[in-house]
Amino acid sequence: MPIKFILYLLITPLTILALSSLNINQIFKKNKVLEARLFYFFLALSIIYLVTNFIYDCATFSKII
C-alpha cells in the first residue's frame, strides 16, 4: 500500500475532528444548509490534500521514506 494513501487515511479523521470545532453556520444565511455542507466538504478535502502532501514532501525531502 502506498505511503500517501496511508497518510490520507490518517489525516482524514484528524481533519474532520478539527473542522467539527468550527461553527460555519454563522457564516451562511438562514436556510442555506446545502451551501454550508458543500463548503464544509470542499474545505475538508482541500485541507486533507494540503496536509498530506506537505507531510509527504517533507518526509521525501528529508529522506525518511
PDB file of N, CA, C and O in Angstrom:
ATOM      1  N   MET A   1       0.857  -1.180   0.000  1.00  0.00           N
ATOM      2  CA  MET A   1       0.000   0.000   0.000  1.00  0.00           C
ATOM      3  C   MET A   1       0.901   1.242   0.000  1.00  0.00           C
ATOM      4  O   MET A   1       1.818   1.347   0.816  1.00  0.00           O
ATOM      5  N   PRO A   2       0.641   2.169  -0.906  1.00  0.00           N
ATOM      6  CA  PRO A   2       1.485   3.369  -0.975  1.00  0.00           C
ATOM      7  C   PRO A   2       1.377   4.211   0.308  1.00  0.00           C
ATOM      8  O   PRO A   2       0.334   4.275   0.958  1.00  0.00           O
ATOM      9  N   ILE A   3       2.482   4.836   0.628  1.00  0.00           N
ATOM     10  CA  ILE A   3       2.548   5.634   1.853  1.00  0.00           C
ATOM     11  C   ILE A   3       1.598   6.829   1.804  1.00  0.00           C
ATOM     12  O   ILE A   3       1.069   7.245   2.834  1.00  0.00           O
ATOM     13  N   LYS A   4       1.383   7.375   0.623  1.00  0.00           N
ATOM     14  CA  LYS A   4       0.497   8.533   0.503  1.00  0.00           C
ATOM     15  C   LYS A   4      -0.944   8.159   0.851  1.00  0.00           C
ATOM     16  O   LYS A   4      -1.659   8.946   1.472  1.00  0.00           O
ATOM     17  N   PHE A   5      -1.363   6.974   0.456  1.00  0.00           N
ATOM     18  CA  PHE A   5      -2.703   6.509   0.776  1.00  0.00           C
ATOM     19  C   PHE A   5      -2.879   6.335   2.285  1.00  0.00           C
ATOM     20  O   PHE A   5      -3.927   6.666   2.840  1.00  0.00           O
ATOM     21  N   ILE A   6      -1.849   5.816   2.934  1.00  0.00           N
ATOM     22  CA  ILE A   6      -1.895   5.669   4.394  1.00  0.00           C
ATOM     23  C   ILE A   6      -1.971   7.037   5.061  1.00  0.00           C
ATOM     24  O   ILE A   6      -2.691   7.219   6.043  1.00  0.00           O
ATOM     25  N   LEU A   7      -1.226   7.993   4.525  1.00  0.00           N
ATOM     26  CA  LEU A   7      -1.287   9.354   5.071  1.00  0.00           C
ATOM     27  C   LEU A   7      -2.688   9.948   4.917  1.00  0.00           C
ATOM     28  O   LEU A   7      -3.184  10.608   5.829  1.00  0.00           O
ATOM     29  N   TYR A   8      -3.322   9.717   3.773  1.00  0.00           N
ATOM     30  CA  TYR A   8      -4.690  10.193   3.580  1.00  0.00           C
ATOM     31  C   TYR A   8      -5.623   9.591   4.622  1.00  0.00           C
ATOM     32  O   TYR A   8      -6.478  10.283   5.174  1.00  0.00           O
ATOM     33  N   LEU A   9      -5.456   8.307   4.886  1.00  0.00           N
ATOM     34  CA  LEU A   9      -6.305   7.639   5.871  1.00  0.00           C
ATOM     35  C   LEU A   9      -6.071   8.156   7.290  1.00  0.00           C
ATOM     36  O   LEU A   9      -6.998   8.185   8.100  1.00  0.00           O
ATOM     37  N   LEU A  10      -4.856   8.558   7.590  1.00  0.00           N
ATOM     38  CA  LEU A  10      -4.549   9.086   8.918  1.00  0.00           C
ATOM     39  C   LEU A  10      -4.981  10.541   9.087  1.00  0.00           C
ATOM     40  O   LEU A  10      -5.426  10.940  10.163  1.00  0.00           O
ATOM     41  N   ILE A  11      -4.850  11.320   8.036  1.00  0.00           N
ATOM     42  CA  ILE A  11      -5.145  12.753   8.118  1.00  0.00           C
ATOM     43  C   ILE A  11      -6.644  13.033   8.068  1.00  0.00           C
ATOM     44  O   ILE A  11      -7.103  14.011   8.658  1.00  0.00           O
ATOM     45  N   THR A  12      -7.410  12.199   7.378  1.00  0.00           N
ATOM     46  CA  THR A  12      -8.842  12.448   7.207  1.00  0.00           C
ATOM     47  C   THR A  12      -9.587  12.560   8.530  1.00  0.00           C
ATOM     48  O   THR A  12     -10.286  13.554   8.726  1.00  0.00           O
ATOM     49  N   PRO A  13      -9.480  11.600   9.454  1.00  0.00           N
ATOM     50  CA  PRO A  13     -10.224  11.768  10.715  1.00  0.00           C
ATOM     51  C   PRO A  13      -9.738  12.947  11.554  1.00  0.00           C
ATOM     52  O   PRO A  13     -10.516  13.581  12.266  1.00  0.00           O
ATOM     53  N   LEU A  14      -8.434  13.231  11.458  1.00  0.00           N
ATOM     54  CA  LEU A  14      -7.916  14.378  12.209  1.00  0.00           C
ATOM     55  C   LEU A  14      -8.479  15.692  11.673  1.00  0.00           C
ATOM     56  O   LEU A  14      -8.787  16.604  12.441  1.00  0.00           O
ATOM     57  N   THR A  15      -8.608  15.780  10.367  1.00  0.00           N
ATOM     58  CA  THR A  15      -9.160  16.986   9.755  1.00  0.00           C
ATOM     59  C   THR A  15     -10.637  17.143  10.098  1.00  0.00           C
ATOM     60  O   THR A  15     -11.088  18.240  10.428  1.00  0.00           O
ATOM     61  N   ILE A  16     -11.383  16.054  10.020  1.00  0.00           N
ATOM     62  CA  ILE A  16     -12.806  16.109  10.361  1.00  0.00           C
ATOM     63  C   ILE A  16     -12.985  16.486  11.828  1.00  0.00           C
ATOM     64  O   ILE A  16     -13.885  17.256  12.164  1.00  0.00           O
ATOM     65  N   LEU A  17     -12.142  15.956  12.695  1.00  0.00           N
ATOM     66  CA  LEU A  17     -12.196  16.296  14.114  1.00  0.00           C
ATOM     67  C   LEU A  17     -11.901  17.784  14.327  1.00  0.00           C
ATOM     68  O   LEU A  17     -12.570  18.448  15.118  1.00  0.00           O
ATOM     69  N   ALA A  18     -10.907  18.292  13.624  1.00  0.00           N
ATOM     70  CA  ALA A  18     -10.551  19.700  13.775  1.00  0.00           C
ATOM     71  C   ALA A  18     -11.642  20.610  13.220  1.00  0.00           C
ATOM     72  O   ALA A  18     -11.944  21.645  13.815  1.00  0.00           O
ATOM     73  N   LEU A  19     -12.237  20.236  12.085  1.00  0.00           N
ATOM     74  CA  LEU A  19     -13.281  21.074  11.485  1.00  0.00           C
ATOM     75  C   LEU A  19     -14.593  21.013  12.249  1.00  0.00           C
ATOM     76  O   LEU A  19     -15.419  21.919  12.137  1.00  0.00           O
ATOM     77  N   SER A  20     -14.792  19.956  13.023  1.00  0.00           N
ATOM     78  CA  SER A  20     -16.040  19.859  13.780  1.00  0.00           C
ATOM     79  C   SER A  20     -16.110  20.906  14.893  1.00  0.00           C
ATOM     80  O   SER A  20     -17.189  21.191  15.413  1.00  0.00           O
ATOM     81  N   SER A  21     -14.973  21.469  15.251  1.00  0.00           N
ATOM     82  CA  SER A  21     -14.980  22.502  16.282  1.00  0.00           C
ATOM     83  C   SER A  21     -15.394  23.868  15.739  1.00  0.00           C
ATOM     84  O   SER A  21     -15.671  24.786  16.510  1.00  0.00           O
ATOM     85  N   LEU A  22     -15.435  24.001  14.415  1.00  0.00           N
ATOM     86  CA  LEU A  22     -15.831  25.266  13.809  1.00  0.00           C
ATOM     87  C   LEU A  22     -17.346  25.346  13.663  1.00  0.00           C
ATOM     88  O   LEU A  22     -18.002  24.345  13.377  1.00  0.00           O
ATOM     89  N   ASN A  23     -17.887  26.517  13.858  1.00  0.00           N
ATOM     90  CA  ASN A  23     -19.310  26.751  13.637  1.00  0.00           C
ATOM     91  C   ASN A  23     -19.446  27.591  12.370  1.00  0.00           C
ATOM     92  O   ASN A  23     -19.482  28.820  12.426  1.00  0.00           O
ATOM     93  N   ILE A  24     -19.521  26.915  11.236  1.00  0.00           N
ATOM     94  CA  ILE A  24     -19.567  27.634   9.967  1.00  0.00           C
ATOM     95  C   ILE A  24     -20.985  28.081   9.612  1.00  0.00           C
ATOM     96  O   ILE A  24     -21.179  28.803   8.634  1.00  0.00           O
ATOM     97  N   ASN A  25     -21.965  27.662  10.390  1.00  0.00           N
ATOM     98  CA  ASN A  25     -23.348  28.052  10.096  1.00  0.00           C
ATOM     99  C   ASN A  25     -23.568  29.554  10.276  1.00  0.00           C
ATOM    100  O   ASN A  25     -24.478  30.122   9.672  1.00  0.00           O
ATOM    101  N   GLN A  26     -22.759  30.187  11.087  1.00  0.00           N
ATOM    102  CA  GLN A  26     -22.901  31.623  11.298  1.00  0.00           C
ATOM    103  C   GLN A  26     -22.435  32.417  10.084  1.00  0.00           C
ATOM    104  O   GLN A  26     -22.810  33.579   9.928  1.00  0.00           O
ATOM    105  N   ILE A  27     -21.627  31.810   9.227  1.00  0.00           N
ATOM    106  CA  ILE A  27     -21.129  32.491   8.037  1.00  0.00           C
ATOM    107  C   ILE A  27     -22.214  32.587   6.972  1.00  0.00           C
ATOM    108  O   ILE A  27     -22.265  33.560   6.220  1.00  0.00           O
ATOM    109  N   PHE A  28     -23.083  31.579   6.907  1.00  0.00           N
ATOM    110  CA  PHE A  28     -24.078  31.479   5.845  1.00  0.00           C
ATOM    111  C   PHE A  28     -25.427  32.037   6.286  1.00  0.00           C
ATOM    112  O   PHE A  28     -25.711  32.144   7.479  1.00  0.00           O
ATOM    113  N   LYS A  29     -26.236  32.384   5.321  1.00  0.00           N
ATOM    114  CA  LYS A  29     -27.576  32.877   5.594  1.00  0.00           C
ATOM    115  C   LYS A  29     -28.465  31.742   6.084  1.00  0.00           C
ATOM    116  O   LYS A  29     -28.119  30.568   5.949  1.00  0.00           O
ATOM    117  N   LYS A  30     -29.600  32.096   6.649  1.00  0.00           N
ATOM    118  CA  LYS A  30     -30.545  31.085   7.110  1.00  0.00           C
ATOM    119  C   LYS A  30     -31.059  30.284   5.926  1.00  0.00           C
ATOM    120  O   LYS A  30     -31.161  30.793   4.810  1.00  0.00           O
ATOM    121  N   ASN A  31     -31.378  29.030   6.184  1.00  0.00           N
ATOM    122  CA  ASN A  31     -31.914  28.091   5.187  1.00  0.00           C
ATOM    123  C   ASN A  31     -30.953  27.835   4.031  1.00  0.00           C
ATOM    124  O   ASN A  31     -31.392  27.499   2.931  1.00  0.00           O
ATOM    125  N   LYS A  32     -29.671  27.985   4.256  1.00  0.00           N
ATOM    126  CA  LYS A  32     -28.649  27.679   3.251  1.00  0.00           C
ATOM    127  C   LYS A  32     -27.805  26.501   3.742  1.00  0.00           C
ATOM    128  O   LYS A  32     -26.577  26.565   3.782  1.00  0.00           O
ATOM    129  N   VAL A  33     -28.496  25.435   4.110  1.00  0.00           N
ATOM    130  CA  VAL A  33     -27.828  24.271   4.684  1.00  0.00           C
ATOM    131  C   VAL A  33     -26.983  23.547   3.643  1.00  0.00           C
ATOM    132  O   VAL A  33     -25.865  23.127   3.940  1.00  0.00           O
ATOM    133  N   LEU A  34     -27.496  23.398   2.441  1.00  0.00           N
ATOM    134  CA  LEU A  34     -26.755  22.704   1.393  1.00  0.00           C
ATOM    135  C   LEU A  34     -25.448  23.431   1.071  1.00  0.00           C
ATOM    136  O   LEU A  34     -24.404  22.797   0.915  1.00  0.00           O
ATOM    137  N   GLU A  35     -25.507  24.735   0.973  1.00  0.00           N
ATOM    138  CA  GLU A  35     -24.302  25.507   0.680  1.00  0.00           C
ATOM    139  C   GLU A  35     -23.279  25.375   1.808  1.00  0.00           C
ATOM    140  O   GLU A  35     -22.079  25.278   1.549  1.00  0.00           O
ATOM    141  N   ALA A  36     -23.744  25.373   3.047  1.00  0.00           N
ATOM    142  CA  ALA A  36     -22.837  25.231   4.189  1.00  0.00           C
ATOM    143  C   ALA A  36     -22.189  23.858   4.197  1.00  0.00           C
ATOM    144  O   ALA A  36     -21.001  23.739   4.496  1.00  0.00           O
ATOM    145  N   ARG A  37     -22.949  22.817   3.872  1.00  0.00           N
ATOM    146  CA  ARG A  37     -22.392  21.469   3.833  1.00  0.00           C
ATOM    147  C   ARG A  37     -21.397  21.305   2.691  1.00  0.00           C
ATOM    148  O   ARG A  37     -20.367  20.651   2.857  1.00  0.00           O
ATOM    149  N   LEU A  38     -21.691  21.886   1.541  1.00  0.00           N
ATOM    150  CA  LEU A  38     -20.757  21.829   0.420  1.00  0.00           C
ATOM    151  C   LEU A  38     -19.453  22.548   0.755  1.00  0.00           C
ATOM    152  O   LEU A  38     -18.365  22.064   0.445  1.00  0.00           O
ATOM    153  N   PHE A  39     -19.580  23.705   1.391  1.00  0.00           N
ATOM    154  CA  PHE A  39     -18.398  24.449   1.806  1.00  0.00           C
ATOM    155  C   PHE A  39     -17.560  23.625   2.779  1.00  0.00           C
ATOM    156  O   PHE A  39     -16.338  23.562   2.648  1.00  0.00           O
ATOM    157  N   TYR A  40     -18.208  23.000   3.745  1.00  0.00           N
ATOM    158  CA  TYR A  40     -17.529  22.160   4.733  1.00  0.00           C
ATOM    159  C   TYR A  40     -16.828  20.985   4.049  1.00  0.00           C
ATOM    160  O   TYR A  40     -15.690  20.654   4.384  1.00  0.00           O
ATOM    161  N   PHE A  41     -17.508  20.362   3.096  1.00  0.00           N
ATOM    162  CA  PHE A  41     -16.949  19.218   2.372  1.00  0.00           C
ATOM    163  C   PHE A  41     -15.713  19.619   1.577  1.00  0.00           C
ATOM    164  O   PHE A  41     -14.680  18.955   1.665  1.00  0.00           O
ATOM    165  N   PHE A  42     -15.807  20.696   0.802  1.00  0.00           N
ATOM    166  CA  PHE A  42     -14.668  21.123  -0.008  1.00  0.00           C
ATOM    167  C   PHE A  42     -13.527  21.662   0.846  1.00  0.00           C
ATOM    168  O   PHE A  42     -12.359  21.502   0.491  1.00  0.00           O
ATOM    169  N   LEU A  43     -13.848  22.288   1.951  1.00  0.00           N
ATOM    170  CA  LEU A  43     -12.818  22.754   2.872  1.00  0.00           C
ATOM    171  C   LEU A  43     -12.074  21.563   3.468  1.00  0.00           C
ATOM    172  O   LEU A  43     -10.849  21.589   3.587  1.00  0.00           O
ATOM    173  N   ALA A  44     -12.806  20.532   3.838  1.00  0.00           N
ATOM    174  CA  ALA A  44     -12.177  19.330   4.388  1.00  0.00           C
ATOM    175  C   ALA A  44     -11.291  18.657   3.338  1.00  0.00           C
ATOM    176  O   ALA A  44     -10.168  18.255   3.641  1.00  0.00           O
ATOM    177  N   LEU A  45     -11.787  18.533   2.121  1.00  0.00           N
ATOM    178  CA  LEU A  45     -10.988  17.914   1.059  1.00  0.00           C
ATOM    179  C   LEU A  45      -9.702  18.685   0.801  1.00  0.00           C
ATOM    180  O   LEU A  45      -8.635  18.090   0.644  1.00  0.00           O
ATOM    181  N   SER A  46      -9.803  19.993   0.759  1.00  0.00           N
ATOM    182  CA  SER A  46      -8.607  20.789   0.471  1.00  0.00           C
ATOM    183  C   SER A  46      -7.595  20.716   1.610  1.00  0.00           C
ATOM    184  O   SER A  46      -6.392  20.660   1.357  1.00  0.00           O
ATOM    185  N   ILE A  47      -8.056  20.716   2.844  1.00  0.00           N
ATOM    186  CA  ILE A  47      -7.132  20.628   3.979  1.00  0.00           C
ATOM    187  C   ILE A  47      -6.473  19.258   4.016  1.00  0.00           C
ATOM    188  O   ILE A  47      -5.271  19.156   4.266  1.00  0.00           O
ATOM    189  N   ILE A  48      -7.245  18.204   3.771  1.00  0.00           N
ATOM    190  CA  ILE A  48      -6.691  16.850   3.745  1.00  0.00           C
ATOM    191  C   ILE A  48      -5.612  16.749   2.676  1.00  0.00           C
ATOM    192  O   ILE A  48      -4.534  16.211   2.927  1.00  0.00           O
ATOM    193  N   TYR A  49      -5.895  17.260   1.496  1.00  0.00           N
ATOM    194  CA  TYR A  49      -4.934  17.214   0.389  1.00  0.00           C
ATOM    195  C   TYR A  49      -3.658  17.986   0.731  1.00  0.00           C
ATOM    196  O   TYR A  49      -2.553  17.479   0.534  1.00  0.00           O
ATOM    197  N   LEU A  50      -3.808  19.194   1.237  1.00  0.00           N
ATOM    198  CA  LEU A  50      -2.646  20.027   1.528  1.00  0.00           C
ATOM    199  C   LEU A  50      -1.782  19.456   2.645  1.00  0.00           C
ATOM    200  O   LEU A  50      -0.556  19.440   2.531  1.00  0.00           O
ATOM    201  N   VAL A  51      -2.398  18.994   3.710  1.00  0.00           N
ATOM    202  CA  VAL A  51      -1.631  18.459   4.835  1.00  0.00           C
ATOM    203  C   VAL A  51      -0.920  17.168   4.449  1.00  0.00           C
ATOM    204  O   VAL A  51       0.242  16.966   4.803  1.00  0.00           O
ATOM    205  N   THR A  52      -1.614  16.296   3.726  1.00  0.00           N
ATOM    206  CA  THR A  52      -0.999  15.044   3.301  1.00  0.00           C
ATOM    207  C   THR A  52       0.201  15.296   2.393  1.00  0.00           C
ATOM    208  O   THR A  52       1.258  14.694   2.579  1.00  0.00           O
ATOM    209  N   ASN A  53       0.043  16.171   1.423  1.00  0.00           N
ATOM    210  CA  ASN A  53       1.161  16.466   0.529  1.00  0.00           C
ATOM    211  C   ASN A  53       2.304  17.164   1.245  1.00  0.00           C
ATOM    212  O   ASN A  53       3.467  16.936   0.914  1.00  0.00           O
ATOM    213  N   PHE A  54       1.998  18.001   2.209  1.00  0.00           N
ATOM    214  CA  PHE A  54       3.041  18.657   2.985  1.00  0.00           C
ATOM    215  C   PHE A  54       3.861  17.637   3.766  1.00  0.00           C
ATOM    216  O   PHE A  54       5.091  17.678   3.745  1.00  0.00           O
ATOM    217  N   ILE A  55       3.188  16.732   4.447  1.00  0.00           N
ATOM    218  CA  ILE A  55       3.894  15.713   5.229  1.00  0.00           C
ATOM    219  C   ILE A  55       4.701  14.799   4.312  1.00  0.00           C
ATOM    220  O   ILE A  55       5.845  14.462   4.617  1.00  0.00           O
ATOM    221  N   TYR A  56       4.113  14.403   3.205  1.00  0.00           N
ATOM    222  CA  TYR A  56       4.814  13.523   2.262  1.00  0.00           C
ATOM    223  C   TYR A  56       6.038  14.212   1.668  1.00  0.00           C
ATOM    224  O   TYR A  56       7.105  13.606   1.568  1.00  0.00           O
ATOM    225  N   ASP A  57       5.892  15.465   1.278  1.00  0.00           N
ATOM    226  CA  ASP A  57       7.027  16.197   0.702  1.00  0.00           C
ATOM    227  C   ASP A  57       8.136  16.419   1.729  1.00  0.00           C
ATOM    228  O   ASP A  57       9.319  16.314   1.403  1.00  0.00           O
ATOM    229  N   CYS A  58       7.758  16.722   2.947  1.00  0.00           N
ATOM    230  CA  CYS A  58       8.774  16.893   3.999  1.00  0.00           C
ATOM    231  C   CYS A  58       9.508  15.584   4.252  1.00  0.00           C
ATOM    232  O   CYS A  58      10.728  15.571   4.416  1.00  0.00           O
ATOM    233  N   ALA A  59       8.767  14.490   4.283  1.00  0.00           N
ATOM    234  CA  ALA A  59       9.387  13.188   4.503  1.00  0.00           C
ATOM    235  C   ALA A  59      10.272  12.795   3.331  1.00  0.00           C
ATOM    236  O   ALA A  59      11.358  12.250   3.527  1.00  0.00           O
ATOM    237  N   THR A  60       9.825  13.063   2.141  1.00  0.00           N
ATOM    238  CA  THR A  60      10.619  12.735   0.957  1.00  0.00           C
ATOM    239  C   THR A  60      11.872  13.596   0.885  1.00  0.00           C
ATOM    240  O   THR A  60      12.950  13.112   0.540  1.00  0.00           O
ATOM    241  N   PHE A  61      11.726  14.855   1.206  1.00  0.00           N
ATOM    242  CA  PHE A  61      12.859  15.769   1.156  1.00  0.00           C
ATOM    243  C   PHE A  61      13.930  15.390   2.186  1.00  0.00           C
ATOM    244  O   PHE A  61      15.127  15.497   1.921  1.00  0.00           O
ATOM    245  N   SER A  62      13.483  14.952   3.346  1.00  0.00           N
ATOM    246  CA  SER A  62      14.443  14.616   4.388  1.00  0.00           C
ATOM    247  C   SER A  62      14.892  13.152   4.313  1.00  0.00           C
ATOM    248  O   SER A  62      15.636  12.678   5.172  1.00  0.00           O
ATOM    249  N   LYS A  63      14.428  12.439   3.269  1.00  0.00           N
ATOM    250  CA  LYS A  63      14.838  11.052   3.002  1.00  0.00           C
ATOM    251  C   LYS A  63      14.418  10.088   4.104  1.00  0.00           C
ATOM    252  O   LYS A  63      15.111   9.103   4.356  1.00  0.00           O
ATOM    253  N   ILE A  64      13.300  10.354   4.759  1.00  0.00           N
ATOM    254  CA  ILE A  64      12.785   9.425   5.762  1.00  0.00           C
ATOM    255  C   ILE A  64      12.148   8.223   5.090  1.00  0.00           C
ATOM    256  O   ILE A  64      12.306   7.094   5.553  1.00  0.00           O
ATOM    257  N   ILE A  65      11.421   8.462   3.991  1.00  0.00           N
ATOM    258  CA  ILE A  65      10.710   7.380   3.319  1.00  0.00           C
ATOM    259  C   ILE A  65      11.668   6.602   2.446  1.00  0.00           C
ATOM    260  O   ILE A  65      11.265   5.642   1.789  1.00  0.00           O
TER     261      ILE A  65
END
